[in-house]
Amino acid sequence: MTDALPAKLVEIRDDFLALPQQERLQLLLEFANELPELPARFADHPDLLERVEECQSPVYIFVEVGDDRIVSLHATAPREAPTTRGFASILVQGLAGLTVEEVLGVPADYPLTIGLTEAVSPLRIRGMSGLLGRTQRQVREKTAA
């Protein structure tokens, strides 16, 4: 694990690792309930959202990069998919307010480090990895111009 991991992601990881395995699922459900609603401007433009194909459930994301190079991740996932919503919420909250460089510096294996590999299926962990990878790809694309 790199020392460059942003503080919020360190805090989230440490919160999970401080709990027994069964309570980690409860914390993931709490994150699922905290996933912010999409901004209203997306209501008429669902075409702006990218489907995260690695997720079993229909999850869509959109990344914005401000003039100040601060990244905002927006995500939507059905309430009937709490694990996926939880993973999306972890990333939305963990990446909030970070710079382009900080987001791109998040290690690809971050989803493997938060202590859920024994609590959820590898397919679900792959979904979170897909969320992170697609977020970073969108950041690279939006800053390449």
Secondary structure as GFF3:
##gff-version 3
##sequence-region A 1 145
A	DSSP	alpha_helix	7	17	.	.	.	ID=ss1
A	DSSP	alpha_helix	21	33	.	.	.	ID=ss2
A	DSSP	three_ten_helix	40	42	.	.	.	ID=ss3
A	DSSP	three_ten_helix	46	48	.	.	.	ID=ss4
A	DSSP	beta_strand	50	51	.	.	.	ID=ss5
A	DSSP	beta_strand	60	65	.	.	.	ID=ss6
A	DSSP	beta_strand	71	76	.	.	.	ID=ss7
A	DSSP	alpha_helix	82	95	.	.	.	ID=ss8
A	DSSP	alpha_helix	100	104	.	.	.	ID=ss9
A	DSSP	three_ten_helix	110	113	.	.	.	ID=ss10
A	DSSP	alpha_helix	122	144	.	.	.	ID=ss11
###
